[in-house]
């Protein structure tokens, strides 16, 4: 996630007259600094405030005991950094960090705004934390002033985008106040806080710290927020949290409305929220309980709508989710009855994205796993024709999934004659010589399944005529494949070849292997 911090505008807007009208009792160097700053502000478009005399003037005012001078310095830093963000050194950050410790709320909010602006820069993110910036920011998050809260949380949000800072933030004590501020009535504070929590969900250790800080119920509760950004941050954070099995177990025990909320968000007006809701459900569906619950919560219709989208991220997230949901045998028929077969088969040729193809074919394989009836529906819908057309030119991962699907379909005694008549052996045999061991094995397993005797009894020799047709072609045919596998050092490959030969010998088709 990038820099998401919302700026609290009331802390900026410095004009040169702000440094006028001080009490007469100023130190000489302070008087000079005020005069210098006025001059520099008049020429701000050509002045570099991060070095030399301009920075010296700001530093003098920052470390002054006069709160009005501190306010001027803080406001100047805030306005300057709003328009000019660059890598800065300790000489710039030290006065800003000093101002963070002020008891004056105007100084606090302006200083934290300046720090948040600078924290957009990668080098600055690291240096701010290295110089001890987290401690005063945490204190400001505990402030009763909403503007101070907003800017402090926004700064932490930006700091948390750097991986090196995340563990330090998690161990700093910042997560508890961030979680509390995620419930703020001020939408800017809520948005910044949920953005910061999201940034903390990208590693196992930090996710656990976040869960321990009580973030889960807060994130789930905010799924119903009217703010699209808050919905997005919370949905994405929960998706990341759900990567861990222990967290999914905790979610299952404590958040009974989670699935229903995520299903509803798949109909959000925001495409990015729709996408993240489907991905969150995908991660939850790594567990059997959630596979069933998503179907029970009417999650299939919105998933089908996303699958039929023309927007790749939606297609990919929906395909990934349906793949996991389809793992449960009880979901096979509901998914087919909901109308997923044709869209899934269409996605087999989605060459723009290999991952979409893999999800689609893997889902079809899952749907065929435990039901003869479903296997028949998949073949009838045109899946095998599509696979035969595509498989030889498909990427290796897609080939692996496609050949695995054919191997599952070939387990059906009723479908074997149909599959052989469709000429599926013509593409399986060349794939037994693939550069991928998985593709070789899946293709050989499919051929072995096609050659096996029906459980209902003996088939006729005519049923095996398709094997005669491919005995020596394509690419050396069945003969070359069997010889290659029998000569393999892989015992599994040897077993598949021997099994296939036995089936052919017992077929009554006059096979001899000399």
C-alpha positions as CSV (number, residue, x, y, z in Angstrom):
1,X,0.0,0.0,0.0
2,X,1.2,3.5,-0.8
3,X,1.0,6.7,1.1
4,X,-2.6,7.1,2.1
5,X,-2.5,9.7,4.8
6,X,-5.2,12.3,4.6
7,X,-4.0,15.8,5.3
8,X,-5.7,17.8,8.0
9,X,-5.7,21.1,6.1
10,X,-6.3,23.4,9.1
11,X,-2.7,23.0,10.3
12,X,-1.2,24.6,7.2
13,X,-1.7,27.9,5.4
14,X,1.1,30.0,6.8
15,X,1.4,33.5,5.5
16,X,4.3,35.9,6.2
17,X,2.3,38.1,8.5
18,X,2.1,35.2,11.0
19,X,5.5,36.0,12.3
20,X,4.6,39.6,13.2
21,X,3.3,41.0,16.5
22,X,5.5,39.1,19.0
23,X,6.1,40.3,22.5
24,X,9.1,42.8,22.6
25,X,11.2,40.6,24.8
26,X,12.9,38.4,22.2
27,X,16.5,37.3,22.1
28,X,18.6,39.1,19.5
29,X,19.1,35.9,17.5
30,X,15.4,35.3,17.6
31,X,14.7,38.8,16.3
32,X,17.2,38.2,13.4
33,X,15.6,34.8,12.7
34,X,12.1,36.4,12.5
35,X,13.4,39.0,10.1
36,X,15.2,36.5,8.0
37,X,12.2,34.1,7.8
38,X,10.0,37.0,6.7
39,X,12.4,37.6,3.8
40,X,12.7,34.0,2.9
41,X,9.0,33.5,2.9
42,X,8.6,36.4,0.5
43,X,10.9,34.6,-1.9
44,X,9.7,31.0,-1.0
45,X,9.6,29.9,-4.6
46,X,13.3,30.3,-5.0
47,X,14.4,29.5,-1.5
48,X,15.7,26.1,-0.3
49,X,14.5,26.0,3.3
50,X,16.4,22.7,4.1
51,X,19.9,24.2,4.2
52,X,21.9,27.2,5.1
53,X,20.5,30.4,6.5
54,X,16.8,29.5,5.9
55,X,17.1,26.3,7.9
56,X,19.1,28.1,10.6
57,X,16.3,30.7,11.0
58,X,13.7,27.9,11.3
59,X,15.9,26.0,13.8
60,X,16.3,29.1,16.1
61,X,12.6,29.6,16.1
62,X,11.9,25.9,16.7
63,X,14.1,25.7,19.8
64,X,12.9,29.0,21.2
65,X,11.1,29.2,24.6
66,X,8.6,31.5,23.0
67,X,5.5,29.4,21.9
68,X,4.6,32.0,19.2
69,X,7.9,31.5,17.6
70,X,7.5,27.8,17.8
71,X,4.1,28.1,16.1
72,X,5.6,30.1,13.3
73,X,8.4,27.6,12.8
74,X,6.0,24.7,12.8
75,X,3.6,26.3,10.4
76,X,6.4,27.3,8.1
77,X,7.7,23.7,8.1
78,X,4.2,22.4,7.4
79,X,3.6,24.8,4.5
80,X,7.1,24.4,3.0
81,X,6.9,20.5,3.1
82,X,3.5,20.5,1.6
83,X,5.0,21.8,-1.7
84,X,8.6,20.7,-1.4
85,X,9.4,17.1,-0.4
86,X,12.9,15.9,-0.7
87,X,15.4,13.7,1.3
88,X,16.5,15.7,4.3
89,X,19.1,15.3,7.0
90,X,19.1,15.3,10.8
91,X,19.6,19.0,10.8
92,X,16.1,19.4,9.3
93,X,14.3,16.6,11.3
94,X,15.7,17.5,14.7
95,X,13.8,20.8,15.0
96,X,10.6,19.3,13.7
97,X,10.9,16.4,16.2
98,X,11.6,18.9,19.0
99,X,8.4,20.7,18.0
100,X,6.4,17.5,18.2
101,X,7.1,17.5,22.0
102,X,5.5,20.9,22.5
103,X,2.5,21.1,24.8
104,X,0.8,23.6,22.4
105,X,-1.7,21.9,20.1
106,X,-1.1,24.3,17.2
107,X,2.6,23.5,17.3
108,X,1.9,19.8,17.5
109,X,-0.5,19.6,14.6
110,X,1.7,21.7,12.3
111,X,4.9,19.8,13.2
112,X,3.2,16.4,12.7
113,X,1.8,17.7,9.4
114,X,5.3,18.6,8.3
115,X,6.7,15.3,9.4
116,X,3.9,13.4,7.6
117,X,4.7,15.4,4.4
118,X,8.4,14.5,4.6
119,X,7.6,10.9,5.4
120,X,6.4,10.4,1.8
121,X,10.1,10.2,0.9
122,X,11.7,6.8,1.3
123,X,14.9,8.0,2.9
124,X,13.0,10.3,5.3
125,X,10.8,7.4,6.4
126,X,13.8,5.5,7.7
127,X,15.5,8.5,9.3
128,X,12.4,9.7,11.1
129,X,12.1,6.4,12.9
130,X,15.8,6.1,13.5
131,X,15.8,9.5,15.2
132,X,13.1,8.5,17.6
133,X,10.1,10.0,15.8
134,X,7.6,7.2,16.8
135,X,7.5,8.0,20.5
136,X,6.2,11.6,20.1
137,X,3.9,10.5,17.4
138,X,2.3,7.9,19.7
139,X,1.8,10.6,22.3
140,X,0.1,12.8,19.8
141,X,-2.2,9.9,18.7
142,X,-3.4,9.9,22.4
143,X,-4.2,13.6,22.2
144,X,-7.8,14.8,22.7
145,X,-7.4,17.2,19.7
146,X,-8.7,15.7,16.5
147,X,-6.4,17.6,14.2
148,X,-3.4,16.5,16.2
149,X,-4.6,12.9,16.1
150,X,-5.2,13.1,12.3
151,X,-1.8,14.4,11.4
152,X,0.0,12.0,13.8
153,X,-1.8,9.0,12.5
154,X,-1.2,10.2,8.9
155,X,2.5,10.4,9.6
156,X,2.6,6.9,11.1
157,X,0.6,5.6,8.1
158,X,3.3,6.9,5.7
159,X,6.1,5.6,7.9
160,X,4.5,2.2,7.9
161,X,4.8,1.8,4.1
162,X,8.5,1.0,4.5
163,X,9.2,-2.7,5.4
164,X,12.1,-1.8,7.7
165,X,9.8,0.4,9.8
166,X,6.9,-2.0,10.2
167,X,8.3,-4.2,13.0
168,X,9.6,-1.2,14.8
169,X,6.1,0.4,14.7
170,X,4.5,-2.9,15.8
171,X,6.8,-3.1,18.8
172,X,6.6,0.6,19.7
173,X,3.1,0.5,21.2
174,X,1.5,2.2,18.3
175,X,-1.0,-0.5,17.4
176,X,-3.3,-0.1,20.3
177,X,-3.9,3.7,19.8
178,X,-4.1,3.1,16.0
179,X,-6.8,0.5,16.6
180,X,-8.7,2.9,18.9
181,X,-8.5,5.8,16.5
182,X,-9.8,3.5,13.7
183,X,-13.2,4.0,15.5
184,X,-12.8,7.8,15.5
185,X,-15.9,9.8,14.6
186,X,-13.7,12.0,12.4
187,X,-13.5,10.3,9.0
188,X,-10.0,11.7,8.3
189,X,-8.6,10.1,11.5
190,X,-10.5,6.9,10.8
191,X,-9.2,6.8,7.2
192,X,-5.6,7.4,8.3
193,X,-5.8,4.8,11.1
194,X,-7.2,2.0,9.0
195,X,-4.6,2.8,6.3
196,X,-1.9,2.4,9.0
197,X,-3.4,-0.8,10.2
198,X,-3.4,-2.1,6.6
199,X,0.2,-1.3,6.2
200,X,1.0,-3.4,9.3
201,X,-0.6,-6.6,7.8
202,X,2.2,-7.6,5.4
203,X,4.2,-9.9,7.6
204,X,3.3,-12.8,9.9
205,X,4.8,-11.3,13.0
206,X,3.1,-7.9,12.5
207,X,-0.2,-9.5,11.8
208,X,-0.1,-11.3,15.0
209,X,0.8,-8.1,16.9
210,X,-2.2,-6.5,15.2
211,X,-4.5,-9.3,16.3
212,X,-3.2,-9.1,19.8
213,X,-3.9,-5.3,19.8
214,X,-7.6,-6.1,19.2
215,X,-7.8,-5.0,15.6
216,X,-10.0,-7.8,14.2
217,X,-13.4,-6.7,15.6
218,X,-12.6,-3.1,14.7
219,X,-11.7,-3.9,11.1
220,X,-14.8,-6.2,10.7
221,X,-17.1,-3.5,12.2
222,X,-15.7,-0.9,9.8
223,X,-16.6,-3.0,6.7
224,X,-20.0,-1.2,6.9
225,X,-18.3,2.2,6.8
226,X,-19.9,4.7,4.4
227,X,-16.3,5.7,3.3
228,X,-14.9,3.7,0.3
229,X,-11.3,4.1,1.4
230,X,-12.1,2.8,4.9
231,X,-13.9,-0.1,3.4
232,X,-11.0,-0.8,1.1
233,X,-8.3,-0.6,3.9
234,X,-10.3,-2.8,6.2
235,X,-11.2,-5.4,3.6
236,X,-7.6,-5.6,2.4
237,X,-6.3,-5.8,6.0
238,X,-8.7,-8.6,6.8
239,X,-7.7,-10.4,3.6
240,X,-4.1,-10.3,4.7
241,X,-4.9,-11.4,8.2
242,X,-6.9,-14.3,6.8
243,X,-3.7,-15.7,5.2
244,X,-2.8,-17.2,8.5
245,X,-4.6,-20.4,9.6
246,X,-4.7,-19.4,13.3
247,X,-6.2,-16.1,12.4
248,X,-8.9,-17.8,10.2
249,X,-9.7,-19.9,13.2
250,X,-10.0,-16.8,15.4
251,X,-12.2,-15.1,12.8
252,X,-14.5,-18.1,12.6
253,X,-14.9,-18.1,16.4
254,X,-15.5,-14.4,16.9
255,X,-16.8,-12.8,13.7
256,X,-20.0,-14.6,12.6
257,X,-21.0,-11.7,10.3
258,X,-17.7,-11.5,8.4
259,X,-18.7,-13.6,5.4
260,X,-22.0,-11.9,4.9
261,X,-20.3,-8.5,5.1
262,X,-17.7,-9.4,2.5
263,X,-20.3,-10.9,0.2
264,X,-22.2,-7.6,0.4
265,X,-19.1,-5.7,-0.5
266,X,-18.7,-7.6,-3.7
267,X,-21.6,-5.4,-4.9
268,X,-19.9,-2.2,-3.8
269,X,-19.9,0.7,-6.3
270,X,-16.1,0.7,-5.9
271,X,-14.2,-1.8,-8.1
272,X,-11.2,-1.9,-5.7
273,X,-13.5,-2.8,-2.8
274,X,-15.3,-5.5,-4.9
275,X,-11.9,-7.0,-5.8
276,X,-10.5,-7.0,-2.2
277,X,-13.8,-8.5,-0.9
278,X,-13.4,-11.4,-3.3
279,X,-9.8,-11.9,-2.3
280,X,-10.6,-11.8,1.4
281,X,-13.2,-14.5,0.8
282,X,-10.6,-16.5,-1.3
283,X,-8.2,-16.5,1.7
284,X,-11.0,-17.4,4.1
285,X,-12.0,-20.2,1.7
286,X,-8.7,-22.0,2.5
287,X,-10.7,-23.5,5.3
288,X,-13.6,-26.0,4.8
289,X,-15.9,-24.0,7.1
290,X,-15.7,-20.9,5.0
291,X,-16.0,-22.8,1.7
292,X,-19.5,-23.9,2.9
293,X,-20.4,-20.6,4.5
294,X,-19.7,-18.5,1.3
295,X,-22.2,-20.6,-0.6
296,X,-24.7,-20.5,2.2
297,X,-24.3,-16.7,2.3
298,X,-25.3,-16.4,-1.4
299,X,-21.8,-15.6,-2.4
300,X,-22.0,-17.4,-5.7
301,X,-24.1,-14.8,-7.7
302,X,-21.8,-11.9,-7.0
303,X,-18.8,-14.1,-7.7
304,X,-20.3,-15.1,-11.0
305,X,-20.9,-11.4,-11.9
306,X,-17.2,-10.6,-11.1
307,X,-16.1,-13.6,-13.1
308,X,-18.0,-12.2,-16.2
309,X,-16.4,-8.8,-15.8
310,X,-14.1,-7.2,-18.4
311,X,-11.8,-5.9,-15.6
312,X,-8.9,-8.2,-15.1
313,X,-8.4,-7.7,-11.3
314,X,-12.1,-8.6,-10.7
315,X,-11.9,-11.7,-12.9
316,X,-8.7,-12.8,-11.2
317,X,-10.0,-12.3,-7.7
318,X,-13.3,-14.1,-8.5
319,X,-11.6,-17.0,-10.2
320,X,-9.2,-17.4,-7.3
321,X,-12.1,-17.4,-4.8
322,X,-14.3,-19.8,-6.8
323,X,-11.3,-22.2,-7.1
324,X,-11.1,-22.4,-3.3
325,X,-14.8,-22.6,-2.8
326,X,-15.0,-25.5,-5.3
327,X,-12.6,-27.6,-3.2
328,X,-15.5,-28.7,-1.0
329,X,-17.5,-31.6,-2.6
330,X,-20.8,-30.2,-1.3
331,X,-20.2,-27.1,-3.4
332,X,-19.6,-28.8,-6.7
333,X,-23.3,-29.0,-7.8
334,X,-24.3,-25.6,-6.4
335,X,-21.5,-24.0,-8.4
336,X,-22.5,-25.8,-11.6
337,X,-26.2,-25.0,-11.1
338,X,-25.3,-21.3,-10.5
339,X,-24.0,-21.1,-14.1
340,X,-20.3,-21.1,-13.7
341,X,-19.4,-23.7,-16.3
342,X,-19.5,-21.7,-19.5
343,X,-17.7,-18.6,-18.0
344,X,-15.0,-20.9,-16.6
345,X,-14.5,-22.7,-19.9
346,X,-14.3,-19.3,-21.7
347,X,-11.6,-18.3,-19.3
348,X,-9.4,-21.2,-20.4
349,X,-8.5,-19.1,-23.4
350,X,-7.8,-16.0,-21.4
351,X,-4.3,-15.7,-22.7
352,X,-3.8,-12.2,-21.2
353,X,-3.3,-13.8,-17.8
354,X,-2.0,-17.3,-17.1
355,X,-3.2,-17.2,-13.5
356,X,-6.8,-16.7,-14.6
357,X,-6.4,-19.8,-16.9
358,X,-5.0,-21.9,-14.0
359,X,-7.8,-20.9,-11.6
360,X,-10.4,-21.7,-14.2
361,X,-9.2,-25.1,-15.2
362,X,-8.4,-26.0,-11.6
363,X,-12.0,-25.1,-10.6
364,X,-13.3,-27.3,-13.4
365,X,-11.2,-30.2,-12.1
366,X,-12.5,-29.7,-8.6
367,X,-16.1,-29.6,-9.9
368,X,-15.4,-33.0,-11.6
369,X,-13.9,-34.6,-8.6
370,X,-16.7,-36.6,-6.9
371,X,-19.7,-36.8,-9.2
372,X,-20.2,-38.7,-12.4
373,X,-23.1,-36.4,-13.3
374,X,-20.9,-33.3,-12.9
375,X,-18.1,-34.9,-15.0
376,X,-20.7,-35.3,-17.8
377,X,-22.0,-31.8,-17.5
378,X,-18.4,-30.4,-17.8
379,X,-17.7,-32.5,-20.9
380,X,-21.1,-31.5,-22.4
381,X,-20.4,-27.8,-21.8
382,X,-17.4,-28.1,-24.1
383,X,-14.5,-28.2,-21.6
384,X,-12.7,-31.1,-23.3
385,X,-13.0,-29.6,-26.8
386,X,-11.6,-26.3,-25.4
387,X,-8.7,-28.1,-23.7
388,X,-7.8,-30.1,-26.7
389,X,-7.7,-27.0,-28.8
390,X,-5.5,-25.0,-26.4
391,X,-3.4,-27.4,-24.4
392,X,-0.5,-28.0,-26.8
393,X,0.3,-24.2,-27.0
394,X,-0.6,-23.3,-23.4
395,X,2.0,-22.3,-20.7
396,X,3.4,-25.2,-18.7
397,X,1.4,-24.4,-15.6
398,X,-1.8,-24.3,-17.6
399,X,-0.8,-27.5,-19.4
400,X,-0.3,-29.1,-16.0
401,X,-3.8,-28.1,-14.8
402,X,-5.4,-29.1,-18.0
403,X,-3.9,-32.5,-18.2
404,X,-4.8,-33.1,-14.5
405,X,-8.4,-32.2,-15.3
406,X,-8.5,-34.7,-18.2
407,X,-7.1,-37.3,-15.9
408,X,-10.0,-36.8,-13.5
409,X,-12.6,-36.8,-16.3
410,X,-11.0,-40.0,-17.6
411,X,-11.9,-41.8,-14.4
412,X,-15.5,-41.9,-15.6
413,X,-16.4,-45.2,-17.3
414,X,-19.3,-43.5,-19.1
415,X,-17.1,-40.8,-20.5
416,X,-14.1,-42.8,-21.6
417,X,-15.5,-43.8,-25.0
418,X,-16.6,-40.2,-25.7
419,X,-13.2,-38.8,-24.7
420,X,-11.4,-41.3,-26.9
421,X,-13.7,-40.6,-29.8
422,X,-12.9,-36.9,-29.4
423,X,-9.3,-37.7,-30.1
424,X,-7.9,-36.6,-26.7
425,X,-5.1,-39.1,-27.0
426,X,-3.7,-37.0,-29.9
427,X,-2.8,-34.2,-27.5
428,X,-2.0,-36.3,-24.5
429,X,0.7,-38.4,-26.2
430,X,3.0,-35.4,-27.2
431,X,2.6,-34.0,-23.7
432,X,4.1,-37.2,-22.1
433,X,7.4,-35.8,-23.5
434,X,7.0,-32.4,-22.0
435,X,9.8,-30.5,-20.3
436,X,7.6,-30.5,-17.2
437,X,7.6,-33.6,-15.1
438,X,4.1,-32.7,-13.9
439,X,2.7,-32.4,-17.4
440,X,4.3,-35.7,-18.3
441,X,2.8,-37.4,-15.3
442,X,-0.6,-36.0,-15.6
443,X,-0.8,-36.8,-19.3
444,X,0.3,-40.4,-18.7
445,X,-2.2,-40.7,-15.9
446,X,-4.9,-39.5,-18.2
447,X,-3.9,-42.1,-20.8
448,X,-3.8,-44.8,-18.1
449,X,-7.2,-43.9,-16.8
450,X,-8.6,-44.0,-20.4
451,X,-7.2,-47.5,-20.9
452,X,-8.4,-48.9,-17.6
453,X,-11.2,-51.5,-17.6
454,X,-14.7,-50.3,-16.6
455,X,-15.9,-51.4,-13.2
456,X,-19.1,-52.6,-14.7
457,X,-17.4,-55.3,-16.7
458,X,-15.5,-56.0,-19.9
459,X,-15.5,-53.5,-22.7
460,X,-15.3,-54.4,-26.4
461,X,-12.2,-54.3,-28.5
462,X,-13.7,-51.5,-30.4
463,X,-13.5,-49.3,-27.4
464,X,-9.7,-49.5,-27.7
465,X,-9.5,-48.7,-31.4
466,X,-8.5,-45.1,-30.5
467,X,-5.3,-46.5,-29.0
468,X,-4.6,-48.3,-32.3
469,X,-5.0,-45.1,-34.1
470,X,-2.2,-43.4,-32.1
471,X,0.2,-46.4,-31.9
472,X,3.0,-44.7,-33.8
473,X,1.8,-41.1,-34.2
474,X,1.8,-38.2,-33.2
475,X,5.5,-37.8,-32.2
476,X,6.2,-41.6,-32.0
477,X,2.8,-42.3,-30.7
478,X,1.7,-44.6,-27.8
479,X,4.6,-46.9,-28.6
480,X,7.3,-44.2,-28.0
481,X,5.6,-42.9,-24.9
482,X,5.4,-46.4,-23.3
483,X,9.0,-47.2,-24.2
484,X,10.1,-43.9,-22.7
485,X,8.3,-44.4,-19.5
486,X,9.4,-48.0,-19.1
487,X,13.0,-46.8,-19.5
488,X,12.5,-44.0,-16.9
489,X,14.3,-44.0,-13.6
490,X,11.0,-42.7,-12.0
491,X,9.2,-45.7,-10.5
492,X,5.8,-43.9,-10.8
493,X,6.3,-43.4,-14.5
494,X,7.3,-47.1,-14.9
495,X,4.2,-48.1,-12.9
496,X,1.9,-46.0,-15.1
497,X,3.4,-47.5,-18.3
498,X,3.1,-51.1,-17.0
499,X,-0.5,-50.4,-15.9
500,X,-1.5,-49.1,-19.3
501,X,0.1,-52.0,-21.1
502,X,-1.8,-54.5,-18.9
503,X,-5.1,-52.8,-19.6
504,X,-4.4,-52.9,-23.4
505,X,-3.4,-56.6,-23.2
506,X,-6.6,-57.4,-21.4
507,X,-8.8,-55.4,-23.8
508,X,-9.3,-58.2,-26.3
509,X,-8.0,-55.9,-29.0
510,X,-5.2,-58.3,-30.1
511,X,-2.4,-56.2,-28.6
512,X,1.1,-57.7,-28.4
513,X,4.2,-56.0,-26.9
514,X,7.4,-57.7,-28.1
